[in-house]
Amino acid sequence: MRNLAALLFLLSLCSLHLVSGAPPNLEHMNRCCSEITKAKVPLKNIVTYWKTSSHCNIKAIVFEILNKEKNVKRNVCVDPTEPWVDSHMKAVDRKNNTPLTANP
């Protein structure tokens, strides 16, 4: 009986350790860009974005884009000083924060 209680306690600690890790959606923020593209990313393909960490050598905005035909996501690093980048970020924010309305 003692062994079973000890085993349950150990399993509880292990599961707590797994749950208490960093949230998975923040892991991407620790990645840095090795290069920046000059091409303008089509707004309709952008799913989300994030800024690279301050410890990265290259300061960039990373757009996560979806190829709808292949259903594949990829990340594209862009220069945050490009004039179109800010408007794309604001548009993505509006799109992602818009509450969904139920169809009557």
N, C-alpha and C positions, 0 to 999 in steps of 0.2 A: 504494500500500500504506500509506503514511503517513497519507493522508487517511482511509482506512478505520479505521485504528487510532485516530486522533483522534476520529472520529465515534463509535466504540464507547465510547471513554473518556467522551465528552460524554454519551452516552445513559446510561451507568452512573451518572454524577454526577446526572443528572436523575431517574433512577429512585430513587436513594438519597435525594434531597431529598423526593420524594413519599412515600416510605415512612417517613421520619423525622419526619413531622408529628405533631401531637397525635392520640391515639387517637380515633376517631370517636365512641365511646360516652361520651366526656367533654365533648364540645362542648356538650351541653345544660346542663352545669353553669354555663356562663357567661351563660346567659339569665336575665333578671330578670322578675318578675311585675309587671304594671301594676295588677292588682286581685286580691282574694282572695274566693273564694266562701264563703258561710256554710252552704251545703247540704252534708249528709253524703254522701260518695261511697260507693256500694255496694262493699264489699270484693271481691265476685266479679268486678268489672269492672277492678280494678287490676292492671296488668301489672308495673310497677316504680315507683319514686319516687326523688327526689333533693331535696336542700336547695338553695335558691338561694345564690348566692355572697355572701360577706360585703360585697362592694362594692355590692350591690343596696339600694335604699332600702326596699323591702318585704321583710321576712324571711318566707319561706314554705316550705312543703313542696309540691313539684310531683308530683302523682300522674299517671302516664301510664295512661289508661284505654282500654279496647278496647270498641267497640260491636261485639259479635259478629255481629249481624244484618247490619250494613253492612261489617264487617271494616275499620273505620276507627279509628285511634288519635288521641287528642287529649290535651292536657295541661290539668290543672285545678290551680290554685293554691289552697292552703288554709292557714289559720292554724295554725302549729305548736303553739300553746297550747291548741287545742281538745282536750278529753279523749279523743275517739275517734281522733284522728290517730295518737297513739303506738301504740295497739293495732293499728291498720291497718298501720302500718309494720312492727311485729313480725310480724304475720301474713303479710305479703308476704315478709319475710325468711325465715320458716319455709318458705313455699311455694317460693321460689326456691332455697333451699339444700337442699331435700329431695332425696336421691339417687333417681333413677328405678330401680325394680326391674323386672327382666325378667319377662315372663309365661312360666310354664313350658309 
